[in-house]
Amino acid sequence: MSSLMRGFPTEESTRVTQDNWQEPANVQWSFRHMRELMGSHRIAAGPKARSLPEGARADLSAVPVTRLTRGTQTVQDVIDTTHTDALVVLHDGVLVAEQYAEGMSTDSVHLMMSCSKSVVGCVAGILAERGLLDPSAATTQYVPEIEGSGYGGTSVRDLLDMRTGVAFSEAYTDPDAQVRVMERSMGWRPLAAGDPVGAYAYLATLGRESDHGGAFTYRSADTDMLGWVCERAAGVRMADLISELVWGPIGAERDAEITCDTIGTAVHDGGVSATARDMARFGQMLLEDGVVDGATVVPPSWIHAAYDRPADVRAAFAASDNEPVLPGGWYRNQFWFVPAENDVALVCLGIHGQMVFVHPATRLVAVKQSSWPSAQDVDHLVDTLRAFRVLGTALAESS
């Protein structure tokens, strides 16, 4: 990474740009410097940071975990071999593990990719509690101009649970998949001739491939549509909604950022960059049923309803290609849920290895910021989930 962006001005051979920032050799630098690559909005922290009390450090090398293809190793082995940039672990709200790769520190912001979706989902829940957003309402009630697109006929609930019938492929390795084409309109790649300018203009071009309210299909576009709905419902842009409703109330220590397109629209589906410590504060709020220091941030009913999913939500997930990787899981209110035996973890996930793991059964919150060379890696994902679960169990048993 030290060989990138070298010189004053930078040498052409070392430059990271919109064209190449997602290439394997560049992602580690890119994820730490998003505001240098594209437009970004500031997500302001509040006037007072919530403290993170520190306890005795956990010995991650003493906790065994069975990996998907490597046999039995330790939690530390998982951290060391999955391109970890930052790790923060809280147990019962106490900081028990914290590690940073070279060049990272407690105040380094890092792209969280689709963990951003869970933050936007929390904004939606708060707006719903305040009577500004009706999850059962038609999407067109808030954004009438998409009536003629594939989003015509969808409900806000369809967006929240990614059960629209919109034609949208999330195949990251296909340069022609809609997820990659949308990146050009939202400023993550250079525009091509004929591309709509701005994420919202692109959303209005999407078609429909199946019934709304049916199968679960992971579509980043659904979160971008949800973000648009939230902004219309509140009359406030997303960066300021997150700041006022989430970032300030959780006691974030540092400002976060969210990338935006060339006309100032936030990238709701994956544009948030934040410190690992502040993402841990976010995770702790979720562990505490949406409450921070006695004050409600996210309505507890919003979180409970996501855990207590209707049968059709589970069935929609079971029929998807996610079931073999996360058996028994579901997706609700922009959160992933991963069960194992008698407990369930709430998980915020982002490609290239971003994760917020919330495990009520053991009172564990774990944040991992990563720079996997590939967008998706099943071994890395499953190993990290297993590592955090057994770490939580070990900490609970020793406390």
N, C-alpha and C positions, 0 to 999 in steps of 0.2 A: 504493500500500500504506500510506503514512503516514496516509491518511485513515481507516483502519480502527481499531477499538477505541480511539476517541478520548474523552478525558474521564474524570473520576473522580466518580461511576461512569461507565462508558462510555455515550455517547449511543446511544440505541436504533437510530438509522439507521446507525451505524457498527459495530454488533456482528457478530461472527462466531460462529456457534453450530453445534450439531449439525445444524440444519436447512439451513444455507447454506454450510458450510465448503468444500464441493466445487464451488461455483459459480465460474466463470472469474475473476471479479473478486477472489475471496477465497483462491484456492489458494496464492498465494505467501506470504501471511501464515500461513495454516493449516499449511502443511508445515513451518514453522519453530517452531510453537507447539502441537504436538499435545497435550502434557501439560496445556495450559490448556483444551483442549476436551473431554477425556475421560480416563478412568482410564488409568494407565500403570504398568508395572513398570520398575524400574531394572535395567539390565544393567551390572553393576559391571565397571569396568576393573581390571586387575591392579595389583600394587604398583609395577611398573616399566614405563614406556612404552618401546617400541622406537623408537630414533631414526630420523628420515628425513633422511639426508644430502642436502645441497643442492648442486646443480651449476649450471652456466651455464644461464640461462633460454633456452628454445627460442623462436624467433621464429615464432609461429603464423601471422603475416601473410605469411610468406615461403613457406608450404607450400601449393601449389595442390591443389584437390580438385574433382572433377566432381560437382556436385550433381544430385539427381534431376530437378528441374524448373527450376533457375536457371542452368544452364551451369557454367562454370569460375569458381570463386571461391577463397577461401583457408580454411584451417582456422579462422582467427580469425573470418571472416565467419560460418561455421557456428555458432560459439560465441555470437556477438553476436546472431544472428537466431533462436535456438531457445530463448529464455526461460531462459537459464542462470543458476542461483543460485550454483553453486560448481563449480569445475573443479580437479582435481588430476591431474597426469600424472607418472608415474615411468618412468624408462628405466634398465634394469639396477639397479633399486632406488634410484635417485637422483632426487630431486625436480627436475624440469626445467620445470614450468609449474604455476602456481597463480593462480587468479582468483576473486574473489568479487563478487557483486552488492551494491549498497548495503544495509547492514544485516546482512550476513553477514561472518563472520570465521573464523579457524582453529578456534575452539572452538564454533561454531554447529552445533547438531544439526538435521537436516533429515530429513523422512520419506523413506524409501527405497522405499515401496510394495513391489512384488513382488520387488525384490532381496532382501527378507526371506526369500523362499522358498529362495534359495540358501544362506543362513545355516542355515536349518532342515535343509536337505539335508545340510550338513556335520555337523550334530549327529547326524543319522541314521547317517552313515558312521562316525563315531567310536563310537557305541553298537554298531554292527554289529561293528567291529573288536574291541571289548571283550567280545563275546559276549552282550550284553544285548538285541540286536535281530537278528532273522533276516529279511532282506529277502524270502526266499522263503515266509515263513510267512503264514498267513491273517491278515487284519486283525483278525478276531474273536478270535484268540489273545490279543491285547492289550486289545481293547475288545469284549467279548462282547455288550454291550447294543445294538450296531448290527446284529446278525444279521438282524433283520427289515426293515432299511432297504435302500436301493439299494447300500449298501456291503457287505451280506452277500455272501459269495463272492469278494470282492476279496482280493488279496495286498498285502503291503507294497510289493512291486515295482511293482504297478499304480499305487499312490499316488505312488511316487518318479518315475515316468515319465509320469504323467497319462494312463494308459491304462485307467482304470476305465470302466465303462459307465453311470455315475451320470448321472441327468437333471439337468443343471446348465448354465444359459446364462450366458456371460460378456459378454453384450451390454450394455456400460456405458451406452449411450444409451437403453436400455429400462428405465423405472423399475420394471417388473414382472418383470424378469429375476431369476433366482435370486441372482445376484451382488449385486444391489441389495437384494433382500429379506433376504438373509443379513446385510447390513450393519446392519439394524435389530436383529437378535438379538445381534450382536457389539458393539453400542454405537457404531457409526459413524453411525447415524441414530436418531431417536427411535423407540421401540417403537410399533407399531400394535396395535389390539385383536386378540387372538388369536395374536400372534407368540410363538414359543417364547422363553423367557428364557435367553440364553446361546448362544454359538456351538455348543457340543456338542449342546445340545438341538435346535438347528436341523438339524445334520447328520443326526441320527437320523430326521428327517422326509423326507429326500430319497429319491426313487424311482430306478428303473433304466430306461434307455432302450435299451441295447445290451449286447453281450457284454463282459465284463471281459477285459482283456489284448489288446484289439483296437486300434482307431484311437486316435491321439493327438488329444485334445481338451483345450485349455487350460481347466482348472477350478481356480479358487482353492480350492474346497472340498476338493480332494484334498490340498492342503498343510495345510489345517486338520485334516483327518483324520490326516495323517502326524504333525503336531505332537502330537495326542492320543495316538497310538501311542507316540511317543518319551517323552512324560511318563509313560505307564503302564509302559513298559519300564524306565525309570530310576528311577521313583518320585520325580521331581524336576520342578518346574514349568519351563517353557521359558526364562523370563528367567534363571534360575539355571543351567540347562544351557548356554545360550549364554555366560554369564559364565565358567563354570568350564572349558568345553571349547574355546571359540573366542576370546572377547574378551580374556580374560586372557592366554592363550598366544600370541596374535598381537602382544601388546605394545600394545594400544589405549591411547591417551593419555587419552581421555575416557570417562566412562560413556555408554552408549547407553540407549535406552528402547524398550519395546514396549507398544503400547496393549493394553488388556484390556477385556473386557465387564463388565457390572455384577456378575457373580459371580466375577470375578477370573481368567477364562480369557484367555490371550494370543491376540492376532490373529496367528496364525502366517503367514498368507498375505501380509501386507503392512504389519504394524504397527511395524516397526523404524525408529527414528530414530537417526541417528549423524552424526558429523562426516565431511566429505569425506576428510580425512586418514586417519581410522581405516578408512573403507571402502577406501582405497588400501592400507592395511596388510593388510586382508583379501584384496584382489586380489593383492598381492605374495605372500602365502602360497599362493594358488592357482597363481600362476606358478611358484613354487618346489616344485611337486608336494606341497604340504601341509606343507612344512618351514619352520620359522622359527629362524634361528640354530642350525642343527644339530639341533633338536628337532622331532619329528613332531607336528603338530597334527591334521591330517586325514590318514588313511592314504593314501599315494601310490597304492595300488591302487584306491582309491575314485575318485580323479580320473582315473587312467589308464583305468579301465573305462568312464568316461563318455565320454572321447575315443574309445575303441575300441569304439564302439557295435555291437551285433549288427545284422544285416541287417534284422530285423523292426522295430527301433527306427527306422531310417532310412525304411523303407517306411511305417510308421505316420505319420511326419511328412509324407512326400511326398504322402500322400492327404489331408492336412489343408488348411485354408484359410490356413495360415501359409506354405506352400511358395512361392506367388508373391512374397511379400515377402522371404523368407529362403531362396532356392533352394538346395537341396542340404543344408539344415540338419537338425538333430535336437534332441531334448529328452531329457535323461538325468540322473537324480539331482538334479533341480531346477535344472539349468543349461541354457541355450541354447547351441548350437554353430552358428557361422556360418562356412562355408568360403568361400574365394576362391582360385582357381587352385590353388597347391600348399600352402596353409596353412589353419589353422583357428583361429578366435578363440573362446574361452570367454567367454560374456557373461551377466551377471546383469541382468535387465530389470525395470523397474517403470513403470506407467502415469504419464502426465504427465511423462515424460522422465528417469526415474532409470536410471542405467547404471553398471555396472562392467565394463570391457572389458579382457580379459586375452589378450595376443597373444604366445604363446611364440616365434614365428618372429623377432620383432623385439625381444623382451624389454620390451614396453610394457605398462604398466598405466595405465588412464585411468578416472577417476571423474567423472561428470557428475550433478549434482543440478539439477533443473529445475522449472519451474512452467508447463508447457504449459497453455493454457486448456482444451484438450480432453484427454480421457483418452488417446486414441490419435491419432497423426499420422504417417502413413507417410512423408511427406517428411522430417519432422524425424528420425525413426528412421533411415532409410536414410542421410541426409546425415551424421548423427553417426557411424554405423558406418564409413562411407567416410572421414570425416575422421580418425578415430583410426587406421584402418589405414594411410593414407598418411603420417600423422605418425610412426607407428612405423617405417615404411620410411625416411623422411627421416632420422630420428635414428640408425637403424642404419647407414645409408650414411655419415653424417658422423662416426661415432665411431671 
